[in-house]
Amino acid sequence: MSLSTQSAAERYDQALQLARDSRLPRDYPAPRPTADWSPENIALLEQYRDWLVSGGLSPTVINVLYVPTAGHVLGLNLKPPAQLDLEVDLQRALDYIKAKQLSAEWTDNSRIALEKFRQFLRQQRGQVAIAVRPMGRAHYVSICPTG
């Protein structure tokens, strides 16, 4: 289950070279290659890939979808990770993906990948997401029938 010998940065740069962006409007902002990134952002992309691997995701999915999608965030927003706006800057990457006019399935998978990157960034910042799901009375009746 090897990820390949490429670093996450090399994988992202390769994804940029192979990108199908012929449908992008002429002057649409494009992500910058990792040569233009800070060392901190390159390290963040590596940490993200390691985090994905530790979560058990498929190496192919990591290399083809998750690393490139996170790379778009970093390549479109050349700023330190702590300054990334988890709404605005990730939306900029989604807008870029949508502007490429690829399949609806690819766009949806990219949206999911952006949510995974958002989750990673929140964990890096010490922000824990807690989901509260109130249970209806039927749940309590089923575990305590007298109640």
N, CA, C and O atoms as a GROMACS GRO file, in nm:
protein
  588
    1MET      N    1   0.084  -0.118   0.000
    1MET     CA    2   0.000   0.000   0.000
    1MET      C    3   0.088   0.124   0.000
    1MET      O    4   0.085   0.202   0.095
    2SER      N    5   0.163   0.141  -0.104
    2SER     CA    6   0.258   0.252  -0.114
    2SER      C    7   0.193   0.374  -0.176
    2SER      O    8   0.107   0.363  -0.264
    3LEU      N    9   0.234   0.491  -0.128
    3LEU     CA   10   0.184   0.615  -0.183
    3LEU      C   11   0.265   0.660  -0.302
    3LEU      O   12   0.224   0.753  -0.371
    4SER      N   13   0.374   0.602  -0.328
    4SER     CA   14   0.467   0.633  -0.435
    4SER      C   15   0.588   0.701  -0.373
    4SER      O   16   0.591   0.733  -0.254
    5THR      N   17   0.687   0.722  -0.455
    5THR     CA   18   0.808   0.786  -0.405
    5THR      C   19   0.799   0.938  -0.414
    5THR      O   20   0.890   1.008  -0.369
    6GLN      N   21   0.693   0.989  -0.472
    6GLN     CA   22   0.677   1.133  -0.484
    6GLN      C   23   0.638   1.194  -0.350
    6GLN      O   24   0.563   1.135  -0.272
    7SER      N   25   0.690   1.313  -0.325
    7SER     CA   26   0.642   1.390  -0.211
    7SER      C   27   0.503   1.442  -0.245
    7SER      O   28   0.462   1.438  -0.361
    8ALA      N   29   0.433   1.490  -0.146
    8ALA     CA   30   0.300   1.549  -0.171
    8ALA      C   31   0.315   1.670  -0.263
    8ALA      O   32   0.231   1.692  -0.350
    9ALA      N   33   0.420   1.749  -0.244
    9ALA     CA   34   0.442   1.866  -0.330
    9ALA      C   35   0.466   1.824  -0.475
    9ALA      O   36   0.412   1.885  -0.567
   10GLU      N   37   0.548   1.721  -0.496
   10GLU     CA   38   0.572   1.672  -0.632
   10GLU      C   39   0.443   1.619  -0.694
   10GLU      O   40   0.416   1.639  -0.813
   11ARG      N   41   0.363   1.552  -0.612
   11ARG     CA   42   0.236   1.499  -0.661
   11ARG      C   43   0.144   1.614  -0.703
   11ARG      O   44   0.077   1.606  -0.806
   12TYR      N   45   0.143   1.722  -0.623
   12TYR     CA   46   0.058   1.836  -0.658
   12TYR      C   47   0.106   1.902  -0.786
   12TYR      O   48   0.026   1.934  -0.874
   13ASP      N   49   0.236   1.923  -0.798
   13ASP     CA   50   0.289   1.986  -0.920
   13ASP      C   51   0.257   1.901  -1.043
   13ASP      O   52   0.227   1.955  -1.150
   14GLN      N   53   0.264   1.770  -1.029
   14GLN     CA   54   0.228   1.682  -1.140
   14GLN      C   55   0.079   1.697  -1.174
   14GLN      O   56   0.041   1.700  -1.291
   15ALA      N   57  -0.004   1.707  -1.070
   15ALA     CA   58  -0.148   1.725  -1.094
   15ALA      C   59  -0.174   1.856  -1.169
   15ALA      O   60  -0.261   1.861  -1.256
   16LEU      N   61  -0.099   1.961  -1.136
   16LEU     CA   62  -0.115   2.088  -1.208
   16LEU      C   63  -0.078   2.073  -1.355
   16LEU      O   64  -0.144   2.129  -1.442
   17GLN      N   65   0.028   1.998  -1.382
   17GLN     CA   66   0.071   1.979  -1.520
   17GLN      C   67  -0.031   1.899  -1.599
   17GLN      O   68  -0.049   1.922  -1.719
   18LEU      N   69  -0.096   1.805  -1.534
   18LEU     CA   70  -0.193   1.718  -1.602
   18LEU      C   71  -0.336   1.773  -1.596
   18LEU      O   72  -0.428   1.711  -1.649
   19ALA      N   73  -0.353   1.887  -1.533
   19ALA     CA   74  -0.486   1.943  -1.510
   19ALA      C   75  -0.560   1.967  -1.640
   19ALA      O   76  -0.504   2.013  -1.740
   20ARG      N   77  -0.686   1.935  -1.636
   20ARG     CA   78  -0.774   1.962  -1.750
   20ARG      C   79  -0.841   2.096  -1.723
   20ARG      O   80  -0.950   2.103  -1.666
   21ASP      N   81  -0.775   2.201  -1.766
   21ASP     CA   82  -0.828   2.335  -1.738
   21ASP      C   83  -0.854   2.414  -1.865
   21ASP      O   84  -0.857   2.538  -1.862
   22SER      N   85  -0.874   2.345  -1.976
   22SER     CA   86  -0.897   2.414  -2.103
   22SER      C   87  -1.029   2.491  -2.106
   22SER      O   88  -1.046   2.581  -2.188
   23ARG      N   89  -1.122   2.456  -2.017
   23ARG     CA   90  -1.251   2.525  -2.013
   23ARG      C   91  -1.252   2.646  -1.919
   23ARG      O   92  -1.352   2.716  -1.909
   24LEU      N   93  -1.141   2.669  -1.852
   24LEU     CA   94  -1.134   2.785  -1.762
   24LEU      C   95  -1.146   2.914  -1.842
   24LEU      O   96  -1.090   2.924  -1.952
   25PRO      N   97  -1.217   3.011  -1.789
   25PRO     CA   98  -1.216   3.142  -1.856
   25PRO      C   99  -1.072   3.193  -1.870
   25PRO      O  100  -0.986   3.162  -1.786
   26ARG      N  101  -1.048   3.267  -1.972
   26ARG     CA  102  -0.912   3.307  -2.010
   26ARG      C  103  -0.828   3.364  -1.895
   26ARG      O  104  -0.714   3.322  -1.877
   27ASP      N  105  -0.881   3.456  -1.819
   27ASP     CA  106  -0.804   3.522  -1.713
   27ASP      C  107  -0.838   3.470  -1.574
   27ASP      O  108  -0.818   3.541  -1.475
   28TYR      N  109  -0.889   3.348  -1.566
   28TYR     CA  110  -0.927   3.293  -1.436
   28TYR      C  111  -0.802   3.267  -1.353
   28TYR      O  112  -0.705   3.212  -1.405
   29PRO      N  113  -0.801   3.305  -1.226
   29PRO     CA  114  -0.684   3.281  -1.142
   29PRO      C  115  -0.656   3.132  -1.127
   29PRO      O  116  -0.746   3.053  -1.097
   30ALA      N  117  -0.533   3.095  -1.149
   30ALA     CA  118  -0.492   2.955  -1.139
   30ALA      C  119  -0.402   2.936  -1.018
   30ALA      O  120  -0.329   3.027  -0.979
   31PRO      N  121  -0.406   2.818  -0.958
   31PRO     CA  122  -0.318   2.790  -0.845
   31PRO      C  123  -0.171   2.794  -0.887
   31PRO      O  124  -0.137   2.759  -1.000
   32ARG      N  125  -0.088   2.835  -0.797
   32ARG     CA  126   0.055   2.843  -0.822
   32ARG      C  127   0.121   2.709  -0.786
   32ARG      O  128   0.076   2.641  -0.694
   33PRO      N  129   0.226   2.673  -0.857
   33PRO     CA  130   0.300   2.550  -0.824
   33PRO      C  131   0.373   2.566  -0.690
   33PRO      O  132   0.389   2.677  -0.640
   34THR      N  133   0.415   2.456  -0.636
   34THR     CA  134   0.478   2.458  -0.503
   34THR      C  135   0.609   2.536  -0.500
   34THR      O  136   0.655   2.574  -0.392
   35ALA      N  137   0.670   2.560  -0.614
   35ALA     CA  138   0.792   2.642  -0.617
   35ALA      C  139   0.764   2.784  -0.565
   35ALA      O  140   0.856   2.854  -0.521
   36ASP      N  141   0.637   2.827  -0.572
   36ASP     CA  142   0.599   2.959  -0.525
   36ASP      C  143   0.546   2.958  -0.381
   36ASP      O  144   0.513   3.064  -0.327
   37TRP      N  145   0.538   2.843  -0.320
   37TRP     CA  146   0.484   2.830  -0.185
   37TRP      C  147   0.593   2.852  -0.080
   37TRP      O  148   0.712   2.840  -0.109
   38SER      N  149   0.550   2.882   0.039
   38SER     CA  150   0.643   2.888   0.152
   38SER      C  151   0.676   2.744   0.195
   38SER      O  152   0.597   2.653   0.172
   39PRO      N  153   0.792   2.725   0.257
   39PRO     CA  154   0.825   2.592   0.309
   39PRO      C  155   0.720   2.542   0.409
   39PRO      O  156   0.696   2.422   0.419
   40GLU      N  157   0.659   2.633   0.482
   40GLU     CA  158   0.556   2.598   0.580
   40GLU      C  159   0.435   2.533   0.510
   40GLU      O  160   0.377   2.438   0.562
   41ASN      N  161   0.396   2.585   0.395
   41ASN     CA  162   0.282   2.529   0.324
   41ASN      C  163   0.315   2.395   0.260
   41ASN      O  164   0.230   2.306   0.254
   42ILE      N  165   0.437   2.381   0.212
   42ILE     CA  166   0.480   2.252   0.158
   42ILE      C  167   0.478   2.146   0.268
   42ILE      O  168   0.433   2.033   0.247
   43ALA      N  169   0.527   2.183   0.386
   43ALA     CA  170   0.526   2.091   0.500
   43ALA      C  171   0.382   2.057   0.540
   43ALA      O  172   0.353   1.942   0.575
   44LEU      N  173   0.293   2.155   0.534
   44LEU     CA  174   0.153   2.131   0.569
   44LEU      C  175   0.090   2.028   0.475
   44LEU      O  176   0.016   1.941   0.520
   45LEU      N  177   0.120   2.037   0.346
   45LEU     CA  178   0.065   1.941   0.250
   45LEU      C  179   0.117   1.800   0.280
   45LEU      O  180   0.042   1.704   0.267
   46GLU      N  181   0.242   1.788   0.320
   46GLU     CA  182   0.296   1.656   0.360
   46GLU      C  183   0.226   1.604   0.484
   46GLU      O  184   0.190   1.487   0.491
   47GLN      N  185   0.207   1.692   0.582
   47GLN     CA  186   0.138   1.651   0.706
   47GLN      C  187  -0.004   1.606   0.676
   47GLN      O  188  -0.054   1.510   0.734
   48TYR      N  189  -0.068   1.678   0.584
   48TYR     CA  190  -0.204   1.642   0.547
   48TYR      C  191  -0.207   1.503   0.483
   48TYR      O  192  -0.293   1.421   0.517
   49ARG      N  193  -0.114   1.477   0.393
   49ARG     CA  194  -0.111   1.344   0.331
   49ARG      C  195  -0.086   1.236   0.436
   49ARG      O  196  -0.150   1.131   0.433
   50ASP      N  197   0.006   1.261   0.528
   50ASP     CA  198   0.032   1.164   0.635
   50ASP      C  199  -0.094   1.140   0.718
   50ASP      O  200  -0.124   1.026   0.757
   51TRP      N  201  -0.167   1.247   0.746
   51TRP     CA  202  -0.290   1.239   0.824
   51TRP      C  203  -0.393   1.154   0.750
   51TRP      O  204  -0.461   1.071   0.811
   52LEU      N  205  -0.405   1.174   0.619
   52LEU     CA  206  -0.497   1.096   0.538
   52LEU      C  207  -0.460   0.948   0.539
   52LEU      O  208  -0.546   0.861   0.551
   53VAL      N  209  -0.331   0.920   0.526
   53VAL     CA  210  -0.283   0.782   0.528
   53VAL      C  211  -0.318   0.718   0.662
   53VAL      O  212  -0.364   0.604   0.667
   54SER      N  213  -0.296   0.792   0.771
   54SER     CA  214  -0.324   0.737   0.904
   54SER      C  215  -0.473   0.710   0.923
   54SER      O  216  -0.512   0.630   1.008
   55GLY      N  217  -0.556   0.778   0.844
   55GLY     CA  218  -0.700   0.756   0.851
   55GLY      C  219  -0.747   0.640   0.765
   55GLY      O  220  -0.865   0.605   0.766
   56GLY      N  221  -0.655   0.578   0.691
   56GLY     CA  222  -0.688   0.459   0.615
   56GLY      C  223  -0.743   0.483   0.475
   56GLY      O  224  -0.798   0.390   0.414
   57LEU      N  225  -0.730   0.604   0.424
   57LEU     CA  226  -0.778   0.629   0.288
   57LEU      C  227  -0.689   0.560   0.185
   57LEU      O  228  -0.571   0.535   0.209
   58SER      N  229  -0.746   0.530   0.072
   58SER     CA  230  -0.675   0.466  -0.037
   58SER      C  231  -0.564   0.556  -0.089
   58SER      O  232  -0.587   0.675  -0.110
   59PRO      N  233  -0.443   0.503  -0.110
   59PRO     CA  234  -0.333   0.584  -0.164
   59PRO      C  235  -0.368   0.649  -0.298
   59PRO      O  236  -0.328   0.762  -0.323
   60THR      N  237  -0.442   0.579  -0.382
   60THR     CA  238  -0.479   0.637  -0.511
   60THR      C  239  -0.571   0.756  -0.492
   60THR      O  240  -0.551   0.860  -0.555
   61VAL      N  241  -0.669   0.743  -0.406
   61VAL     CA  242  -0.762   0.853  -0.381
   61VAL      C  243  -0.689   0.971  -0.318
   61VAL      O  244  -0.716   1.087  -0.351
   62ILE      N  245  -0.596   0.943  -0.229
   62ILE     CA  246  -0.516   1.049  -0.168
   62ILE      C  247  -0.439   1.125  -0.275
   62ILE      O  248  -0.442   1.248  -0.278
   63ASN      N  249  -0.371   1.052  -0.362
   63ASN     CA  250  -0.285   1.116  -0.463
   63ASN      C  251  -0.363   1.184  -0.575
   63ASN      O  252  -0.319   1.286  -0.627
   64VAL      N  253  -0.476   1.128  -0.613
   64VAL     CA  254  -0.551   1.180  -0.727
   64VAL      C  255  -0.651   1.288  -0.687
   64VAL      O  256  -0.677   1.380  -0.765
   65LEU      N  257  -0.708   1.278  -0.568
   65LEU     CA  258  -0.813   1.370  -0.528
   65LEU      C  259  -0.774   1.460  -0.410
   65LEU      O  260  -0.777   1.582  -0.422
   66TYR      N  261  -0.737   1.401  -0.298
   66TYR     CA  262  -0.720   1.479  -0.176
   66TYR      C  263  -0.599   1.572  -0.178
   66TYR      O  264  -0.611   1.689  -0.140
   67VAL      N  265  -0.485   1.523  -0.220
   67VAL     CA  266  -0.366   1.611  -0.225
   67VAL      C  267  -0.384   1.723  -0.327
   67VAL      O  268  -0.356   1.839  -0.295
   68PRO      N  269  -0.429   1.694  -0.449
   68PRO     CA  270  -0.449   1.804  -0.544
   68PRO      C  271  -0.552   1.907  -0.496
   68PRO      O  272  -0.533   2.027  -0.515
   69THR      N  273  -0.660   1.861  -0.435
   69THR     CA  274  -0.762   1.955  -0.390
   69THR      C  275  -0.707   2.046  -0.280
   69THR      O  276  -0.730   2.167  -0.284
   70ALA      N  277  -0.637   1.990  -0.183
   70ALA     CA  278  -0.575   2.072  -0.079
   70ALA      C  279  -0.469   2.163  -0.140
   70ALA      O  280  -0.453   2.278  -0.098
   71GLY      N  281  -0.397   2.112  -0.239
   71GLY     CA  282  -0.297   2.194  -0.308
   71GLY      C  283  -0.359   2.315  -0.376
   71GLY      O  284  -0.297   2.421  -0.382
   72HIS      N  285  -0.480   2.299  -0.428
   72HIS     CA  286  -0.548   2.414  -0.488
   72HIS      C  287  -0.572   2.524  -0.384
   72HIS      O  288  -0.556   2.642  -0.414
   73VAL      N  289  -0.610   2.484  -0.265
   73VAL     CA  290  -0.630   2.583  -0.158
   73VAL      C  291  -0.500   2.658  -0.133
   73VAL      O  292  -0.499   2.781  -0.128
   74LEU      N  293  -0.392   2.584  -0.117
   74LEU     CA  294  -0.263   2.645  -0.085
   74LEU      C  295  -0.206   2.722  -0.203
   74LEU      O  296  -0.143   2.826  -0.185
   75GLY      N  297  -0.228   2.673  -0.325
   75GLY     CA  298  -0.176   2.737  -0.444
   75GLY      C  299  -0.252   2.860  -0.488
   75GLY      O  300  -0.199   2.945  -0.560
   76LEU      N  301  -0.377   2.872  -0.445
   76LEU     CA  302  -0.457   2.990  -0.476
   76LEU      C  303  -0.448   3.096  -0.367
   76LEU      O  304  -0.480   3.213  -0.390
   77ASN      N  305  -0.403   3.056  -0.250
   77ASN     CA  306  -0.397   3.144  -0.134
   77ASN      C  307  -0.257   3.136  -0.074
   77ASN      O  308  -0.235   3.063   0.022
   78LEU      N  309  -0.166   3.207  -0.130
   78LEU     CA  310  -0.026   3.198  -0.087
   78LEU      C  311  -0.008   3.274   0.045
   78LEU      O  312   0.043   3.386   0.048
   79LYS      N  313  -0.052   3.210   0.152
   79LYS     CA  314  -0.039   3.269   0.285
   79LYS      C  315  -0.013   3.157   0.385
   79LYS      O  316  -0.041   3.041   0.357
   80PRO      N  317   0.039   3.191   0.501
   80PRO     CA  318   0.067   3.088   0.602
   80PRO      C  319  -0.061   3.015   0.643
   80PRO      O  320  -0.169   3.074   0.640
   81PRO      N  321  -0.049   2.889   0.679
   81PRO     CA  322  -0.166   2.810   0.716
   81PRO      C  323  -0.254   2.876   0.823
   81PRO      O  324  -0.376   2.868   0.816
   82ALA      N  325  -0.193   2.940   0.921
   82ALA     CA  326  -0.270   3.002   1.028
   82ALA      C  327  -0.356   3.118   0.978
   82ALA      O  328  -0.453   3.156   1.043
   83GLN      N  329  -0.321   3.172   0.862
   83GLN     CA  330  -0.398   3.284   0.806
   83GLN      C  331  -0.504   3.241   0.706
   83GLN      O  332  -0.581   3.324   0.656
   84LEU      N  333  -0.509   3.112   0.676
   84LEU     CA  334  -0.612   3.064   0.583
   84LEU      C  335  -0.750   3.082   0.645
   84LEU      O  336  -0.774   3.043   0.760
   85ASP      N  337  -0.840   3.139   0.569
   85ASP     CA  338  -0.979   3.152   0.610
   85ASP      C  339  -1.049   3.024   0.566
   85ASP      O  340  -1.055   2.993   0.447
   86LEU      N  341  -1.101   2.949   0.662
   86LEU     CA  342  -1.157   2.818   0.632
   86LEU      C  343  -1.285   2.824   0.550
   86LEU      O  344  -1.332   2.721   0.499
   87GLU      N  345  -1.342   2.940   0.536
   87GLU     CA  346  -1.459   2.955   0.450
   87GLU      C  347  -1.418   3.017   0.316
   87GLU      O  348  -1.434   2.954   0.211
   88VAL      N  349  -1.366   3.137   0.320
   88VAL     CA  350  -1.335   3.213   0.198
   88VAL      C  351  -1.228   3.144   0.113
   88VAL      O  352  -1.246   3.129  -0.008
   89ASP      N  353  -1.118   3.104   0.174
   89ASP     CA  354  -1.007   3.048   0.097
   89ASP      C  355  -1.038   2.909   0.042
   89ASP      O  356  -0.995   2.875  -0.068
   90LEU      N  357  -1.114   2.829   0.118
   90LEU     CA  358  -1.153   2.699   0.064
   90LEU      C  359  -1.259   2.715  -0.044
   90LEU      O  360  -1.264   2.636  -0.139
   91GLN      N  361  -1.345   2.815  -0.031
   91GLN     CA  362  -1.444   2.842  -0.135
   91GLN      C  363  -1.375   2.884  -0.265
   91GLN      O  364  -1.420   2.848  -0.373
   92ARG      N  365  -1.266   2.960  -0.253
   92ARG     CA  366  -1.191   3.001  -0.372
   92ARG      C  367  -1.143   2.877  -0.450
   92ARG      O  368  -1.147   2.875  -0.573
   93ALA      N  369  -1.099   2.775  -0.377
   93ALA     CA  370  -1.055   2.651  -0.443
   93ALA      C  371  -1.174   2.580  -0.508
   93ALA      O  372  -1.161   2.527  -0.619
   94LEU      N  373  -1.288   2.577  -0.441
   94LEU     CA  374  -1.406   2.514  -0.499
   94LEU      C  375  -1.452   2.590  -0.624
   94LEU      O  376  -1.493   2.528  -0.722
   95ASP      N  377  -1.446   2.721  -0.620
   95ASP     CA  378  -1.483   2.801  -0.736
   95ASP      C  379  -1.392   2.769  -0.855
   95ASP      O  380  -1.437   2.761  -0.969
   96TYR      N  381  -1.264   2.751  -0.827
   96TYR     CA  382  -1.168   2.714  -0.933
   96TYR      C  383  -1.206   2.578  -0.992
   96TYR      O  384  -1.207   2.561  -1.114
   97ILE      N  385  -1.237   2.483  -0.905
   97ILE     CA  386  -1.274   2.349  -0.951
   97ILE      C  387  -1.401   2.355  -1.035
   97ILE      O  388  -1.410   2.292  -1.140
   98LYS      N  389  -1.499   2.432  -0.990
   98LYS     CA  390  -1.624   2.446  -1.067
   98LYS      C  391  -1.598   2.513  -1.202
   98LYS      O  392  -1.658   2.474  -1.303
   99ALA      N  393  -1.510   2.612  -1.205
   99ALA     CA  394  -1.481   2.685  -1.329
   99ALA      C  395  -1.417   2.594  -1.434
   99ALA      O  396  -1.424   2.623  -1.553
  100LYS      N  397  -1.355   2.484  -1.390
  100LYS     CA  398  -1.295   2.391  -1.485
  100LYS      C  399  -1.400   2.311  -1.562
  100LYS      O  400  -1.369   2.247  -1.662
  101GLN      N  401  -1.523   2.314  -1.513
  101GLN     CA  402  -1.636   2.249  -1.579
  101GLN      C  403  -1.613   2.100  -1.603
  101GLN      O  404  -1.636   2.049  -1.713
  102LEU      N  405  -1.569   2.032  -1.500
  102LEU     CA  406  -1.554   1.888  -1.509
  102LEU      C  407  -1.686   1.823  -1.470
  102LEU      O  408  -1.786   1.893  -1.457
  103SER      N  409  -1.689   1.694  -1.453
  103SER     CA  410  -1.815   1.626  -1.424
  103SER      C  411  -1.871   1.666  -1.288
  103SER      O  412  -1.799   1.711  -1.199
  104ALA      N  413  -2.001   1.650  -1.275
  104ALA     CA  414  -2.068   1.678  -1.147
  104ALA      C  415  -2.012   1.587  -1.038
  104ALA      O  416  -1.998   1.628  -0.923
  105GLU      N  417  -1.982   1.463  -1.074
  105GLU     CA  418  -1.926   1.368  -0.976
  105GLU      C  419  -1.789   1.415  -0.926
  105GLU      O  420  -1.762   1.410  -0.806
  106TRP      N  421  -1.703   1.462  -1.018
  106TRP     CA  422  -1.571   1.510  -0.978
  106TRP      C  423  -1.584   1.633  -0.888
  106TRP      O  424  -1.513   1.646  -0.788
  107THR      N  425  -1.674   1.723  -0.925
  107THR     CA  426  -1.695   1.844  -0.845
  107THR      C  427  -1.744   1.807  -0.706
  107THR      O  428  -1.698   1.865  -0.607
  108ASP      N  429  -1.836   1.712  -0.697
  108ASP     CA  430  -1.887   1.670  -0.567
  108ASP      C  431  -1.777   1.604  -0.484
  108ASP      O  432  -1.766   1.630  -0.364
  109ASN      N  433  -1.698   1.519  -0.546
  109ASN     CA  434  -1.587   1.455  -0.474
  109ASN      C  435  -1.485   1.558  -0.428
  109ASN      O  436  -1.427   1.545  -0.320
  110SER      N  437  -1.464   1.660  -0.507
  110SER     CA  438  -1.372   1.768  -0.470
  110SER      C  439  -1.427   1.846  -0.350
  110SER      O  440  -1.351   1.887  -0.262
  111ARG      N  441  -1.556   1.866  -0.347
  111ARG     CA  442  -1.620   1.933  -0.233
  111ARG      C  443  -1.597   1.851  -0.105
  111ARG      O  444  -1.567   1.907   0.000
  112ILE      N  445  -1.613   1.721  -0.116
  112ILE     CA  446  -1.588   1.632  -0.003
  112ILE      C  447  -1.442   1.641   0.040
  112ILE      O  448  -1.412   1.646   0.160
  113ALA      N  449  -1.352   1.644  -0.057
  113ALA     CA  450  -1.208   1.655  -0.026
  113ALA      C  451  -1.178   1.787   0.044
  113ALA      O  452  -1.095   1.791   0.134
  114LEU      N  453  -1.244   1.894   0.004
  114LEU     CA  454  -1.224   2.023   0.071
  114LEU      C  455  -1.274   2.018   0.215
  114LEU      O  456  -1.213   2.078   0.304
  115GLU      N  457  -1.382   1.947   0.239
  115GLU     CA  458  -1.432   1.933   0.377
  115GLU      C  459  -1.332   1.855   0.462
  115GLU      O  460  -1.313   1.885   0.580
  116LYS      N  461  -1.270   1.755   0.402
  116LYS     CA  462  -1.168   1.677   0.474
  116LYS      C  463  -1.048   1.766   0.507
  116LYS      O  464  -0.994   1.758   0.617
  117PHE      N  465  -1.007   1.852   0.413
  117PHE     CA  466  -0.896   1.943   0.438
  117PHE      C  467  -0.934   2.044   0.546
  117PHE      O  468  -0.852   2.078   0.631
  118ARG      N  469  -1.058   2.091   0.544
  118ARG     CA  470  -1.106   2.183   0.649
  118ARG      C  471  -1.098   2.115   0.786
  118ARG      O  472  -1.054   2.176   0.884
  119GLN      N  473  -1.140   1.989   0.791
  119GLN     CA  474  -1.134   1.912   0.917
  119GLN      C  475  -0.989   1.903   0.966
  119GLN      O  476  -0.962   1.923   1.084
  120PHE      N  477  -0.897   1.873   0.875
  120PHE     CA  478  -0.754   1.866   0.910
  120PHE      C  479  -0.705   2.000   0.964
  120PHE      O  480  -0.637   2.004   1.067
  121LEU      N  481  -0.738   2.108   0.895
  121LEU     CA  482  -0.692   2.240   0.939
  121LEU      C  483  -0.749   2.276   1.076
  121LEU      O  484  -0.680   2.335   1.158
  122ARG      N  485  -0.873   2.241   1.099
  122ARG     CA  486  -0.932   2.265   1.232
  122ARG      C  487  -0.857   2.187   1.340
  122ARG      O  488  -0.830   2.240   1.447
  123GLN      N  489  -0.824   2.064   1.311
  123GLN     CA  490  -0.748   1.984   1.408
  123GLN      C  491  -0.612   2.046   1.433
  123GLN      O  492  -0.565   2.051   1.546
  124GLN      N  493  -0.547   2.094   1.326
  124GLN     CA  494  -0.417   2.159   1.340
  124GLN      C  495  -0.426   2.283   1.429
  124GLN      O  496  -0.332   2.315   1.501
  125ARG      N  497  -0.538   2.350   1.424
  125ARG     CA  498  -0.560   2.471   1.503
  125ARG      C  499  -0.616   2.444   1.642
  125ARG      O  500  -0.639   2.536   1.720
  126GLY      N  501  -0.637   2.317   1.672
  126GLY     CA  502  -0.691   2.281   1.802
  126GLY      C  503  -0.840   2.305   1.814
  126GLY      O  504  -0.894   2.312   1.925
  127GLN      N  505  -0.908   2.318   1.702
  127GLN     CA  506  -1.052   2.338   1.701
  127GLN      C  507  -1.119   2.204   1.681
  127GLN      O  508  -1.105   2.142   1.576
  128VAL      N  509  -1.190   2.160   1.780
  128VAL     CA  510  -1.256   2.031   1.771
  128VAL      C  511  -1.402   2.054   1.736
  128VAL      O  512  -1.471   2.132   1.802
  129ALA      N  513  -1.447   1.988   1.634
  129ALA     CA  514  -1.587   1.998   1.594
  129ALA      C  515  -1.669   1.897   1.674
  129ALA      O  516  -1.638   1.778   1.676
  130ILE      N  517  -1.772   1.946   1.738
  130ILE     CA  518  -1.860   1.859   1.815
  130ILE      C  519  -1.998   1.866   1.752
  130ILE      O  520  -2.056   1.974   1.737
  131ALA      N  521  -2.049   1.753   1.714
  131ALA     CA  522  -2.182   1.747   1.655
  131ALA      C  523  -2.280   1.697   1.760
  131ALA      O  524  -2.263   1.588   1.814
  132VAL      N  525  -2.380   1.776   1.789
  132VAL     CA  526  -2.483   1.737   1.884
  132VAL      C  527  -2.606   1.697   1.805
  132VAL      O  528  -2.660   1.775   1.726
  133ARG      N  529  -2.649   1.576   1.828
  133ARG     CA  530  -2.768   1.527   1.759
  133ARG      C  531  -2.871   1.490   1.865
  133ARG      O  532  -2.866   1.382   1.923
  134PRO      N  533  -2.964   1.580   1.890
  134PRO     CA  534  -3.065   1.548   1.991
  134PRO      C  535  -3.149   1.428   1.947
  134PRO      O  536  -3.184   1.414   1.829
  135MET      N  537  -3.179   1.344   2.042
  135MET     CA  538  -3.257   1.226   2.010
  135MET      C  539  -3.400   1.251   2.056
  135MET      O  540  -3.426   1.309   2.161
  136GLY      N  541  -3.490   1.205   1.975
  136GLY     CA  542  -3.631   1.221   2.007
  136GLY      C  543  -3.675   1.128   2.119
  136GLY      O  544  -3.601   1.039   2.160
  137ARG      N  545  -3.794   1.151   2.166
  137ARG     CA  546  -3.849   1.071   2.275
  137ARG      C  547  -3.851   0.922   2.240
  137ARG      O  548  -3.834   0.838   2.328
  138ALA      N  549  -3.870   0.889   2.113
  138ALA     CA  550  -3.878   0.749   2.071
  138ALA      C  551  -3.749   0.675   2.104
  138ALA      O  552  -3.753   0.556   2.138
  139HIS      N  553  -3.635   0.742   2.096
  139HIS     CA  554  -3.509   0.678   2.129
  139HIS      C  555  -3.505   0.638   2.276
  139HIS      O  556  -3.464   0.528   2.311
  140TYR      N  557  -3.548   0.729   2.362
  140TYR     CA  558  -3.543   0.702   2.505
  140TYR      C  559  -3.646   0.596   2.546
  140TYR      O  560  -3.620   0.517   2.636
  141VAL      N  561  -3.759   0.596   2.481
  141VAL     CA  562  -3.860   0.495   2.508
  141VAL      C  563  -3.809   0.358   2.468
  141VAL      O  564  -3.838   0.258   2.535
  142SER      N  565  -3.732   0.352   2.358
  142SER     CA  566  -3.682   0.221   2.314
  142SER      C  567  -3.576   0.163   2.408
  142SER      O  568  -3.560   0.041   2.415
  143ILE      N  569  -3.504   0.250   2.480
  143ILE     CA  570  -3.403   0.197   2.573
  143ILE      C  571  -3.455   0.188   2.716
  143ILE      O  572  -3.394   0.123   2.801
  144CYS      N  573  -3.567   0.253   2.743
  144CYS     CA  574  -3.628   0.250   2.875
  144CYS      C  575  -3.780   0.247   2.855
  144CYS      O  576  -3.846   0.350   2.871
  145PRO      N  577  -3.837   0.132   2.821
  145PRO     CA  578  -3.976   0.123   2.779
  145PRO      C  579  -4.078   0.177   2.881
  145PRO      O  580  -4.191   0.208   2.842
  146THR      N  581  -4.043   0.188   3.004
  146THR     CA  582  -4.140   0.235   3.102
  146THR      C  583  -4.150   0.386   3.106
  146THR      O  584  -4.237   0.440   3.174
  147GLY      N  585  -4.062   0.455   3.034
  147GLY     CA  586  -4.050   0.596   3.050
  147GLY      C  587  -4.114   0.687   2.962
  147GLY      O  588  -4.102   0.808   2.979
   0.00000   0.00000   0.00000
